[in-house]
Amino acid sequence: TPEHSMKLQNQLGSDIMMALDDVVSSTTTGPRVEEALYRTIRWLRRCVNAHAKPEKQALFGIVQGGLDNRLRDICLRSMVKDFDLPGFAIGGLSGGEAKDDFWRVVHQCTGGLNPELSAQEYLCLPFNKPRYLMGVGYAVDLVISSALGIDMFDCVYPSRTARFGTALVDAPTTRPLQNSENNSNNNNNN
C-alpha cells in the first residue's frame, strides 16, 4: 500500500523517497494506461498523508501516462498544481518504446530548458525543483535527457556494463584486461 511504502522509506531514512505508483509498460495503450495514471495520483495523495518526516525526507511524485501526450499532460498538471512536492520523477519509460518516443515524453515533461514554460499553467515540471528520470538504460539517454532538463537519474548502464568488464572513465575506450590474475603472475616473473 502507499502507506506501507512510506513507512518503509521513512524507516530506511531515504533522502529522496518515491511515491508508490502504478506502472504499466510504456508500449501499453488503452484504458489500462489511464487507470494507472489516476491510481498513481490517488496513491500520491495517500503517500503525502502518510509521510512521517517531510522536513527531513523529500517525497517525489512520479509522472505517469505512457506515451500518450494527453494522459501525461493530465498527470503533469495534477501533480504540479495539486501537490507542493520538493521534486518530481518521470516514470513509465524504458519499457521498449522507440528512442524518439522516449525523448518526446521527457521533453514534454520538462519543457526542455525553458524556465518560462514551467511557469505557465503547469505545462511541465517546475524548473526550480529537481527532475528525476527513472530507469534510464543507455549513455545516450543520459546525455539527451540532461540536455532536455533532467537533473537526476537511476541508471542501470554503469552496473550493466561493468558486469561485462567495462569501466566508465574520462578517456578513450579501451578493452580491459580479461584475466588480471594471469597478468599479475606475468609481472612477478619479470
Contact map, one row per residue, 1 for C-alpha under 8 A:
1111100000000000000100000000000000000000000000000000000000000000000000000000000000000000000000000000000000000000000000000000000000000000000000000000000000000000000000000000000000000000000000
1111110000000000001100000000000000000000001101100100000000000000000000000000000000000000000000000000000000000000000000000000000000000000000000000000000000000000000000000000000000000000000000
1111111000000000000000000000000000000000000001100110000000000000000000000000000000000000000000000000000000000000000000000000000000000000000000000000000000000000000000000000000000000000000000
1111111100000000000000000000000000000000000000000000000000000000000000000000000000000000000000000000000000000000000000000000000000000000000000000000000000000000000000000000000000000000000000
1111111110000000001100000000000000000000000000100000000000000000000000000000000000000000000000000000000000000000000000000000000000000000000000000000000000000000000000000000000000000000000000
0111111111000000101000000000000000000000000000100111000000000000000000000000000000000000000000000000000000000000000000000000000000000000000000000000000000000000000000000000000000000000000000
0011111111100000000000000000000000000000000000000111000000000000000000000000000000000000000000000000000000000000000000000000000000000000000000000000000000000000000000000000000000000000000000
0001111111110000000000000000000000000000000000000000000000000000000000000000000000000000000000000000000000000000000000000000000000000000000000000000000000000000000000000000000000000000000000
0000111111111100100000000000000000000000000000000000000000000000000000000000000000000000000000000000000000000000000000000000000000000000000000000000000000000000000000000000000000000000000000
0000011111111100000000000000000000000000000000000011100010000000000000000000000000000000000000000000000000000000000000000000000000000000000000000000000000000000000000000000000000000000000000
0000001111111100000000000000000000000000000000000000000000000000000000000000000000000000000000000000000000000000000000000000000000000000000000000000000000000000000000000000000000000000000000
0000000111111100000000000000000000000000000000000000000000000000000000000000000000000000000000000000000000000000000000000000000000000000000000000000000000000000000000000000000000000000000000
0000000011111110000000000000000000000000000000000000000010000000000000000000000000000000000000000000000000000000000000000000000000000000000000000000000000000000000000000000000000000000000000
0000000011111111100000000000000000000000000000000000000010000000000000000000000000000000000000000000000000000000000000000000000000000000000000000000000000000000000000000000000000000000000000
0000000000001111100000000000000000000000000000000000000111000000000000000000000000000000000000000000000000000000000000000000000000000000000000000000000000000000000000000000000000000000000000
0000000000000111110000000000000000000000000000000000000011110000000000000000000000000000000000000000000000000000000000000000000000000000000000000000000000000000000000000000000000000000000000
0000010010000111111000000000000000000000000000000000000011110000000000000000000000000000000000000000000000000000000000000000000000000000000000000000000000000000000000000000000000000000000000
0000000000000001111100000000000000000000000000000000000000111100000000000000000000000000000000000000000000000000000000000000000000000000000000000000000000000000000000000000000000000000000000
0100110000000000111110000000000000000000001100100000000000111100000000000000000000000000000000000000000000000000000000000000000000000000000000000000000000000000000000000000000000000000000000
1100100000000000011111000000000000000001001100100000000000000000000000000000000000000000000000000000000000000000000000000000000000000000000000000000000000000000000000000000000000000000000000
0000000000000000001111100000000000010011101100000000000000000100000000000000000000000000000000000000000000000000000000000000000000000000000000000000000000000000000000000000000000000000000000
0000000000000000000111110000000000011011000000000000000000000000000000000000000000000000000000000000000000000000000000000000000000000000000000000000000000000000000000000000000000000000000000
0000000000000000000011111000000000010000000000000000000000000001000000000000000000000000001100000000000000000000000000000000000000000000000000000000000000000000000000000000000000000000000000
0000000000000000000001111101000110010000000000000000000000000000010000000000000000000000000100000000000000000000000000000000000000000000000000000000000000000000000000000000000000000000000000
0000000000000000000000111111000000000000000000000000000000000000010000000000000000000000000110110000000000000000000000000000000000000000000000000000000000000000000000000000000000000000000000
0000000000000000000000011111000000000000000000000000000000000000011000000000000000000000000111111000000000000000000000000000000000000000000000000000000000000000000000000000000000000000000000
0000000000000000000000001111100000000000000000000000000000000000011000000000000000000000000000111000000000000000000000000000000000000000000000000000000000000000000000000000000000000000000000
0000000000000000000000011111110110000000000000000000000000000000010000000000000000000000000000000000000000000000000000000000000000000000000000000000000000000000000000000000000000000000000000
0000000000000000000000000011111110000000000000000000000000000000010000000000000000000000000000000000000000000000000000000000000000000000000000000000000000000000000000000000000000000000000000
0000000000000000000000000001111111000000000000000000000000000000000000000000000000000000000000000000000000000000000000000000000000000000000000000000000000000000000000000000000000000000000000
0000000000000000000000000000111111100000000000000000000000000000000000000000000000000000000000000000000000000000000000000000000000000000000000000000000000000000000000000000000000000000000000
0000000000000000000000010001111111110000000000000000000000000000000000000000000000000000000000000000000000000000000000000000000000000000000000000000000000000000000000000000000000000000000000
0000000000000000000000010001111111111000000000000000000000000000110000000000000000000000000000000000000000000000000000000000000000000000000000000000000000000000000000000000000000000000000000
0000000000000000000000000000011111111100000000000000000000000000100000100000000000000000000000000000000000000000000000000000000000000000000000000000000000000000000000000000000000000000000000
0000000000000000000000000000001111111110000000000000000000000000000000000000000000000000000000000000000000000000000000000000000000000000000000000000000000000000000000000000000000000000000000
0000000000000000000011110000000111111111000000000000000000000001100000000000000000000000000000000000000000000000000000000000000000000000000000000000000000000000000000000000000000000000000000
0000000000000000000001000000000011111111100000000000000000000001100000100010000000000000000000000000000000000000000000000000000000000000000000000000000000000000000000000000000000000000000000
0000000000000000000000000000000001111111110000000000000000000000000000000010000000000000000000000000000000000000000000000000000000000000000000000000000000000000000000000000000000000000000000
0000000000000000000011000000000000111111111000000000000000000000000000000000000000000000000000000000000000000000000000000000000000000000000000000000000000000000000000000000000000000000000000
0000000000000000000111000000000000011111111100000000000000000101000000000000000000000000000000000000000000000000000000000000000000000000000000000000000000000000000000000000000000000000000000
0000000000000000000010000000000000001111111110000000000000000000000000000010011000000000000000000000000000000000000000000000000000000000000000000000000000000000000000000000000000000000000000
0000000000000000000000000000000000000111111111000000000000000000000000000000000000000000000000000000000000000000000000000000000000000000000000000000000000000000000000000000000000000000000000
0100000000000000001110000000000000000011111111100000000000000000000000000000000000000000000000000000000000000000000000000000000000000000000000000000000000000000000000000000000000000000000000
0100000000000000001110000000000000000001111111110000000000001000000000000000000000000000000000000000000000000000000000000000000000000000000000000000000000000000000000000000000000000000000000
0000000000000000000000000000000000000000111111111000000000000000000000000000000000000000000000000000000000000000000000000000000000000000000000000000000000000000000000000000000000000000000000
0110000000000000000000000000000000000000011111111100000000000000000000000000000000000000000000000000000000000000000000000000000000000000000000000000000000000000000000000000000000000000000000
0110110000000000001100000000000000000000001111111110000000000000000000000000000000000000000000000000000000000000000000000000000000000000000000000000000000000000000000000000000000000000000000
0000000000000000000000000000000000000000000111111110000000100000000000000000000000000000000000000000000000000000000000000000000000000000000000000000000000000000000000000000000000000000000000
0000000000000000000000000000000000000000000011111110000000000000000000000000000000000000000000000000000000000000000000000000000000000000000000000000000000000000000000000000000000000000000000
0110011000000000000000000000000000000000000001111111000000000000000000000000000000000000000000000000000000000000000000000000000000000000000000000000000000000000000000000000000000000000000000
0010011001000000000000000000000000000000000000111111110000100000000000000000000000000000000000000000000000000000000000000000000000000000000000000000000000000000000000000000000000000000000000
0000011001000000000000000000000000000000000000000111110000000000000000000000000000000000000000000000000000000000000000000000000000000000000000000000000000000000000000000000000000000000000000
0000000001000000000000000000000000000000000000000011111110000000000000000000000000000000000000000000000000000000000000000000000000000000000000000000000000000000000000000000000000000000000000
0000000000000000000000000000000000000000000000000011111111100000000000000000000000000000000000000000000000000000000000000000000000000000000000000000000000000000000000000000000000000000000000
0000000000000000000000000000000000000000000000000000111111000000000000000000000000000000000000000000000000000000000000000000000000000000000000000000000000000000000000000000000000000000000000
0000000000000010000000000000000000000000000000000000111111000000000000000000000000000000000000000000000000000000000000000000000000000000000000000000000000000000000000000000000000000000000000
0000000001001111100000000000000000000000000000000000111111100000000000000000000000000000000000000000000000000000000000000000000000000000000000000000000000000000000000000000000000000000000000
0000000000000011100000000000000000000000000000000000011111110000000000000000000000001110000000000000000000000000000000000000000000000000000000000000000000000000000000000000000000000000000000
0000000000000001111000000000000000000000000000010010010011111000000000000000000000001110000000000000000000000000000000000000000000000000000000000000000000000000000000000000000000000000000000
0000000000000001111000000000000000000000000000000000000001111100000000000000000000001111100000000000000000000000000000000000000000000000000000000000000000000000000000000000000000000000000000
0000000000000000011000000000000000000000000100000000000000111110000000000000001000001011100000000000000000000000000000000000000000000000000000000000000000000000000000000000000000000000000000
0000000000000000011010000000000000000001000000000000000000011111000000000000000000000001111000000000000000000000000000000000000000000000000000000000000000000000000000000000000000000000000000
0000000000000000000000000000000000000000000000000000000000001111100000010011001000000001111000000000000000000000000000000000000000000000000000000000000000000000000000000000000000000000000000
0000000000000000000000100000000000011001000000000000000000000111110000110010000000000000011100000000000000000000000000000000000000000000000000000000000000000000000000000000000000000000000000
0000000000000000000000000000000011011000000000000000000000000011111110110010000000000000000100000000000000000000000000000000000000000000000000000000000000000000000000000000000000000000000000
0000000000000000000000011111100010000000000000000000000000000001111100110000000000000000000110000000000000000000000000000000000000000000000000000000000000000000000000000000000000000000000000
0000000000000000000000000110000000000000000000000000000000000000111110010000000000000000000000000000110010000000000000000000000000000000000000000000000000000000000000000000000000000000000000
0000000000000000000000000000000000000000000000000000000000000000111111110000000000000000000000000000000000000000000000000000000000000000000000000000000000000000000000000000000000000000000000
0000000000000000000000000000000000000000000000000000000000000000101111111000000000000000000000000000000010010000000000000000000000000000000000000000000000000000000000000000000000000000000000
0000000000000000000000000000000000000000000000000000000000000000000111111100000000000000000000000000000000000000000000000000000000000000000000000000000000000000000000000000000000000000000000
0000000000000000000000000000000001001000000000000000000000000001110111111110000000000000000000000000000000000000000000000000000000000000000000000000000000000000000000000000000000000000000000
0000000000000000000000000000000000000000000000000000000000000011111111111111000000000000000000000000000010001000000000000000000000000000000000000000000000000000000000000000000000000000000000
0000000000000000000000000000000000000000000000000000000000000000000011111111100000000000000000000000000000000000000000000011000000000000000000000000000000000000000000000000000000000000000000
0000000000000000000000000000000000000000000000000000000000000000000001111111110000000000000000000000000000000000000000000000000000000000000000000000000000000000000000000000000000000000000000
0000000000000000000000000000000000001100100000000000000000000011100000111111111000000000000000000000000000000000000000000000000000000000000000000000000000000000000000000000000000000000000000
0000000000000000000000000000000000000000000000000000000000000010000000011111111100000000000000000000000000001000000000000111100000000000000000000000000000000000000000000000000000000000000000
0000000000000000000000000000000000000000000000000000000000000000000000001111111111000000000000000000000000000000000000001111000000000000000000000000000000000000000000000000000000000000000000
0000000000000000000000000000000000000000100000000000000000000000000000000111111111100000000000000000000000000000000000000000000000000000000000000000000000000000000000000000000000000000000000
0000000000000000000000000000000000000000100000000000000000001010000000000011111111100000000000000000000000000000000000000000000000000000000000000000000000000000000000000000000000000000000000
0000000000000000000000000000000000000000000000000000000000000000000000000001111111111000000000000000000000000000000000000100110000000000000000000000000000000000000000000000000000000000000000
0000000000000000000000000000000000000000000000000000000000000000000000000000111111110000000000000000000000000000000000000100000000000000000000000000000000000000000000000000000000000000000000
0000000000000000000000000000000000000000000000000000000000000000000000000000111111110000000000000000000000000000000000000000000000000000000000000000000000000000000000000000000000000000000000
0000000000000000000000000000000000000000000000000000000000000000000000000000011111111000000000000000000000000000000000000000000000000000000000000000000000000000000000000000000000000000000000
0000000000000000000000000000000000000000000000000000000000000000000000000000000111111100000000000000000000000000000000000000000000000000000000000000000000000000000000000000000000000000000000
0000000000000000000000000000000000000000000000000000000001111000000000000000000100111111000000000000000000000000000000000000000000000000000000000000000000000000000000000000000000000000000000
0000000000000000000000000000000000000000000000000000000001110000000000000000000000011111000000000000000000000000000000000000000011000000000000000000000000000000000000000000000000000000000000
0000000000000000000000000000000000000000000000000000000001111000000000000000000000001111100000000000000000000000000000000000000011110000000000000000000000000000000000000000000000000000000000
0000000000000000000000000000000000000000000000000000000000011110000000000000000000001111110000000000000000000000000000000000100011110000000000000000000000000000000000000000000000000000000000
0000000000000000000000000000000000000000000000000000000000011110000000000000000000000011111000000000000000000000000000000000000000111100000000000000000000000000000000000000000000000000000000
0000000000000000000000000000000000000000000000000000000000000111000000000000000000000001111110000000000001001000000000000000000000111100000000000000000000000000000000000000000000000000000000
0000000000000000000000100000000000000000000000000000000000000111000000000000000000000000111110000000000000000000000000000000000000001110000000000000000000000000000000000000000000000000000000
0000000000000000000000111100000000000000000000000000000000000001110000000000000000000000011111100000000000000000000000000000000000000100000000000000000000000000000000000000000000000000000000
0000000000000000000000001100000000000000000000000000000000000000010000000000000000000000011111111000010000000000000000000000000000000110000000000000000000000000000000000000000000000000000000
0000000000000000000000000100000000000000000000000000000000000000000000000000000000000000000111111000010000000000000000000000000000000011100000000000000000000000000000000000000000000000000000
0000000000000000000000001110000000000000000000000000000000000000000000000000000000000000000111111000000000000000000000000000000000000000000000000000000000000000000000000000000000000000000000
0000000000000000000000001110000000000000000000000000000000000000000000000000000000000000000011111100000000000000000000000000000000000000000000000000000000000000000000000000000000000000000000
0000000000000000000000000110000000000000000000000000000000000000000000000000000000000000000011111110110000000000000000000000000000000000000000000000000000000000000000000000000000000000000000
0000000000000000000000000000000000000000000000000000000000000000000000000000000000000000000000011111110000000000000000000000000000000000000000000000000000000000000000000000000000000000000000
0000000000000000000000000000000000000000000000000000000000000000000000000000000000000000000000001111111000000000000000000000000000000000000000000000000000000000000000000000000000000000000000
0000000000000000000000000000000000000000000000000000000000000000000000000000000000000000000000000111111100000000000000000000000000000000000000000000000000000000000000000000000000000000000000
0000000000000000000000000000000000000000000000000000000000000000001000000000000000000000000000001111111110000000000000000000000000000000000000000000000000000000000000000000000000000000000000
0000000000000000000000000000000000000000000000000000000000000000001000000000000000000000000011001111111111000000000000000000000000000000000000000000000000000000000000000000000000000000000000
0000000000000000000000000000000000000000000000000000000000000000000000000000000000000000000000000011111111100000000000000000000000000000000010011000000000000000000000000000000000000000000000
0000000000000000000000000000000000000000000000000000000000000000000000000000000000000000000000000001111111110000000000000000000000000000000000000000000000000000000000000000000000000000000000
0000000000000000000000000000000000000000000000000000000000000000001010010000000000000000000000000000111111111000000000000000000000000000000000000000000000000000000000000000000000000000000000
0000000000000000000000000000000000000000000000000000000000000000000000000000000000000000010000000000011111111100000000000000000000000000000000001001000000000000000000000000000000000000000000
0000000000000000000000000000000000000000000000000000000000000000000000000000000000000000000000000000001111111111000000000000000000000000000000000001100000000000000000000000000000000000000000
0000000000000000000000000000000000000000000000000000000000000000000010000000000000000000000000000000000111111111000000000001000000000000000000000000000000000000000000000000000000000000000000
0000000000000000000000000000000000000000000000000000000000000000000000010001000000000000010000000000000011111110000000000011100000000000000000000000000000000000000000000000000000000000000000
0000000000000000000000000000000000000000000000000000000000000000000000000000000000000000000000000000000001111111100001000001111000100000000000000001110000000000000000000000000000000000000000
0000000000000000000000000000000000000000000000000000000000000000000000000000000000000000000000000000000000111111111011000011100000000000000000000001100000000000000000000000000000000000000000
0000000000000000000000000000000000000000000000000000000000000000000000000000000000000000000000000000000000110111110000000000000000000000000000000011100000000000000000000000000000000000000000
0000000000000000000000000000000000000000000000000000000000000000000000000000000000000000000000000000000000000111111000000000001000000000000000000011100000000000000000000000000000000000000000
0000000000000000000000000000000000000000000000000000000000000000000000000000000000000000000000000000000000000011111111000000001000000000000000000000000000000000000000000000000000000000000000
0000000000000000000000000000000000000000000000000000000000000000000000000000000000000000000000000000000000000010111111100000011000000000000000000000000000000000000000000000000000000000000000
0000000000000000000000000000000000000000000000000000000000000000000000000000000000000000000000000000000000000000011111110000000000000000000000000000000000000000000000000000000000000000000000
0000000000000000000000000000000000000000000000000000000000000000000000000000000000000000000000000000000000000010011111110011000000000000000000000000000000000000000000000000000000000000000000
0000000000000000000000000000000000000000000000000000000000000000000000000000000000000000000000000000000000000110011111111111111000000000000000000000000000000000000000000000000000000000000000
0000000000000000000000000000000000000000000000000000000000000000000000000000000000000000000000000000000000000000001111111110010000000000000000000000000000000000000000000000000000000000000000
0000000000000000000000000000000000000000000000000000000000000000000000000000000000000000000000000000000000000000000111111110000000000000000000000000000000000000000000000000000000000000000000
0000000000000000000000000000000000000000000000000000000000000000000000000000100000000000000000000000000000000000000001111110000000000000000000000000000000000000000000000000000000000000000000
0000000000000000000000000000000000000000000000000000000000000000000000000001100110000000000000000000000000000000000001111111110000000000000000000000000000000000000000000000000000000000000000
0000000000000000000000000000000000000000000000000000000000000000000000001001100000000000000000000000000000001010000011111111100000000000000000000000000000000000000000000000000000000000000000
0000000000000000000000000000000000000000000000000000000000000000000000001001100000000000000000000000000000011110000011000111110000000000000000000000000000000000000000000000000000000000000000
0000000000000000000000000000000000000000000000000000000000000000000000000001000100000001000000000000000000001110000001000111111010100000000000000000000000000000000000000000000000000000000000
0000000000000000000000000000000000000000000000000000000000000000000000000000000100000000000000000000000000000100001001100101111110000000000000000000000000000000000000000000000000000000000000
0000000000000000000000000000000000000000000000000000000000000000000000000000000000000000000000000000000000000100111001000000111111000000000000000000000000000000000000000000000000000000000000
0000000000000000000000000000000000000000000000000000000000000000000000000000000000000000000000000000000000000000000000000000011111000000000000000000000000000000000000000000000000000000000000
0000000000000000000000000000000000000000000000000000000000000000000000000000000000000111000000000000000000000000000000000000111111100000000000000000000000000000000000000000000000000000000000
0000000000000000000000000000000000000000000000000000000000000000000000000000000000000111000000000000000000000000000000000000001111110000000000000000011100000000000000000000000000000000000000
0000000000000000000000000000000000000000000000000000000000000000000000000000000000000011110000000000000000000100000000000000100011111000000000000000111100000000000000000000000000000000000000
0000000000000000000000000000000000000000000000000000000000000000000000000000000000000011110000000000000000000000000000000000000001111100000000000000011110000000000000000000000000000000000000
0000000000000000000000000000000000000000000000000000000000000000000000000000000000000000111000000000000000000000000000000000000000111111000000000000011111000000000000000000000000000000000000
0000000000000000000000000000000000000000000000000000000000000000000000000000000000000000111110000000000000000000000000000000000000011111000000000000000011100000000000000000000000000000000000
0000000000000000000000000000000000000000000000000000000000000000000000000000000000000000001011000000000000000000000000000000000000001111100000000000000011110000000000000000000000000000000000
0000000000000000000000000000000000000000000000000000000000000000000000000000000000000000000001000000000000000000000000000000000000001111110011000000000011111000000000000000000000000000000000
0000000000000000000000000000000000000000000000000000000000000000000000000000000000000000000001000000000000000000000000000000000000000011111010000000000000111000000000000000000000000000000000
0000000000000000000000000000000000000000000000000000000000000000000000000000000000000000000000000000000000000000000000000000000000000001111111000000000000111000000000000000000000000000000000
0000000000000000000000000000000000000000000000000000000000000000000000000000000000000000000000000000000000000000000000000000000000000000111111100000000000001000000000000000000000000000000000
0000000000000000000000000000000000000000000000000000000000000000000000000000000000000000000000000000000000000000000000000000000000000000011111110000000000000000000000000000000000000000000000
0000000000000000000000000000000000000000000000000000000000000000000000000000000000000000000000000000001000000000000000000000000000000001111111111000000000000000000000000000000000000000000000
0000000000000000000000000000000000000000000000000000000000000000000000000000000000000000000000000000000000000000000000000000000000000001011111111100000010000000000000000000000000000000000000
0000000000000000000000000000000000000000000000000000000000000000000000000000000000000000000000000000000000000000000000000000000000000000001111111110000000000000000000000000000000000000000000
0000000000000000000000000000000000000000000000000000000000000000000000000000000000000000000000000000001000000000000000000000000000000000000111111111000000000000000000000000000000000000000000
0000000000000000000000000000000000000000000000000000000000000000000000000000000000000000000000000000001001000000000000000000000000000000000011111111110000000000000000000000000000000000000000
0000000000000000000000000000000000000000000000000000000000000000000000000000000000000000000000000000000000000000000000000000000000000000000001111111111000000000000000000000000000000000000000
0000000000000000000000000000000000000000000000000000000000000000000000000000000000000000000000000000000000000001100000000000000000000000000000111111110000000000000000000000000000000000000000
0000000000000000000000000000000000000000000000000000000000000000000000000000000000000000000000000000000001100111100000000000000000000000000000011111110000000000000000000000000000000000000000
0000000000000000000000000000000000000000000000000000000000000000000000000000000000000000000000000000000000100111100000000000000000100000000000001111111000000000000000000000000000000000000000
0000000000000000000000000000000000000000000000000000000000000000000000000000000000000000000000000000000000000100000000000000000001111000000000001111111110000000000000000000000000000000000000
0000000000000000000000000000000000000000000000000000000000000000000000000000000000000000000000000000000000000000000000000000000001111000000000000100111110000000000000000000000000000000000000
0000000000000000000000000000000000000000000000000000000000000000000000000000000000000000000000000000000000000000000000000000000001111000000000000000011111000000000000000000000000000000000000
0000000000000000000000000000000000000000000000000000000000000000000000000000000000000000000000000000000000000000000000000000000000011111000001000000011111100000000000000000000000000000000000
0000000000000000000000000000000000000000000000000000000000000000000000000000000000000000000000000000000000000000000000000000000000001111000000000000000111110000000000000000000000000000000000
0000000000000000000000000000000000000000000000000000000000000000000000000000000000000000000000000000000000000000000000000000000000000111110000000000000011111100000000000000000000000000000000
0000000000000000000000000000000000000000000000000000000000000000000000000000000000000000000000000000000000000000000000000000000000000011110000000000000001111111000000000000000000000000000000
0000000000000000000000000000000000000000000000000000000000000000000000000000000000000000000000000000000000000000000000000000000000000001111000000000000000111111100000000000000000000000000000
0000000000000000000000000000000000000000000000000000000000000000000000000000000000000000000000000000000000000000000000000000000000000000000000000000000000111111110000110000000000000000000000
0000000000000000000000000000000000000000000000000000000000000000000000000000000000000000000000000000000000000000000000000000000000000000000000000000000000011111111000000000000000000000000000
0000000000000000000000000000000000000000000000000000000000000000000000000000000000000000000000000000000000000000000000000000000000000000000000000000000000011111111100000000000000000000000000
0000000000000000000000000000000000000000000000000000000000000000000000000000000000000000000000000000000000000000000000000000000000000000000000000000000000001111111111100000000000000000000000
0000000000000000000000000000000000000000000000000000000000000000000000000000000000000000000000000000000000000000000000000000000000000000000000000000000000000111111111100000000000000000000000
0000000000000000000000000000000000000000000000000000000000000000000000000000000000000000000000000000000000000000000000000000000000000000000000000000000000000011111111000000000000000000000000
0000000000000000000000000000000000000000000000000000000000000000000000000000000000000000000000000000000000000000000000000000000000000000000000000000000000000001111111000000000000000000000000
0000000000000000000000000000000000000000000000000000000000000000000000000000000000000000000000000000000000000000000000000000000000000000000000000000000000000000111111100000000101000000000000
0000000000000000000000000000000000000000000000000000000000000000000000000000000000000000000000000000000000000000000000000000000000000000000000000000000000000000111111110000001100000000000000
0000000000000000000000000000000000000000000000000000000000000000000000000000000000000000000000000000000000000000000000000000000000000000000000000000000000000100110011111000000100000000000000
0000000000000000000000000000000000000000000000000000000000000000000000000000000000000000000000000000000000000000000000000000000000000000000000000000000000000100000001111100000000000000000000
0000000000000000000000000000000000000000000000000000000000000000000000000000000000000000000000000000000000000000000000000000000000000000000000000000000000000000000000111111000000000000000000
0000000000000000000000000000000000000000000000000000000000000000000000000000000000000000000000000000000000000000000000000000000000000000000000000000000000000000000000011111000000000000000000
0000000000000000000000000000000000000000000000000000000000000000000000000000000000000000000000000000000000000000000000000000000000000000000000000000000000000000000000001111100000000000000000
0000000000000000000000000000000000000000000000000000000000000000000000000000000000000000000000000000000000000000000000000000000000000000000000000000000000000000000000001111110000000000000000
0000000000000000000000000000000000000000000000000000000000000000000000000000000000000000000000000000000000000000000000000000000000000000000000000000000000000000000000000011111000000000000000
0000000000000000000000000000000000000000000000000000000000000000000000000000000000000000000000000000000000000000000000000000000000000000000000000000000000000000000000000001111100000000000000
0000000000000000000000000000000000000000000000000000000000000000000000000000000000000000000000000000000000000000000000000000000000000000000000000000000000000000000001000000111110000000000000
0000000000000000000000000000000000000000000000000000000000000000000000000000000000000000000000000000000000000000000000000000000000000000000000000000000000000000000011100000011111000000000000
0000000000000000000000000000000000000000000000000000000000000000000000000000000000000000000000000000000000000000000000000000000000000000000000000000000000000000000000000000001111110010000000
0000000000000000000000000000000000000000000000000000000000000000000000000000000000000000000000000000000000000000000000000000000000000000000000000000000000000000000010000000000111110000000000
0000000000000000000000000000000000000000000000000000000000000000000000000000000000000000000000000000000000000000000000000000000000000000000000000000000000000000000000000000000011111110000000
0000000000000000000000000000000000000000000000000000000000000000000000000000000000000000000000000000000000000000000000000000000000000000000000000000000000000000000000000000000011111111000000
0000000000000000000000000000000000000000000000000000000000000000000000000000000000000000000000000000000000000000000000000000000000000000000000000000000000000000000000000000000000111111100000
0000000000000000000000000000000000000000000000000000000000000000000000000000000000000000000000000000000000000000000000000000000000000000000000000000000000000000000000000000000000111111110000
0000000000000000000000000000000000000000000000000000000000000000000000000000000000000000000000000000000000000000000000000000000000000000000000000000000000000000000000000000000010111111111000
0000000000000000000000000000000000000000000000000000000000000000000000000000000000000000000000000000000000000000000000000000000000000000000000000000000000000000000000000000000000011111111100
0000000000000000000000000000000000000000000000000000000000000000000000000000000000000000000000000000000000000000000000000000000000000000000000000000000000000000000000000000000000001111111110
0000000000000000000000000000000000000000000000000000000000000000000000000000000000000000000000000000000000000000000000000000000000000000000000000000000000000000000000000000000000000111111111
0000000000000000000000000000000000000000000000000000000000000000000000000000000000000000000000000000000000000000000000000000000000000000000000000000000000000000000000000000000000000011111111
0000000000000000000000000000000000000000000000000000000000000000000000000000000000000000000000000000000000000000000000000000000000000000000000000000000000000000000000000000000000000001111111
0000000000000000000000000000000000000000000000000000000000000000000000000000000000000000000000000000000000000000000000000000000000000000000000000000000000000000000000000000000000000000111111
0000000000000000000000000000000000000000000000000000000000000000000000000000000000000000000000000000000000000000000000000000000000000000000000000000000000000000000000000000000000000000011111
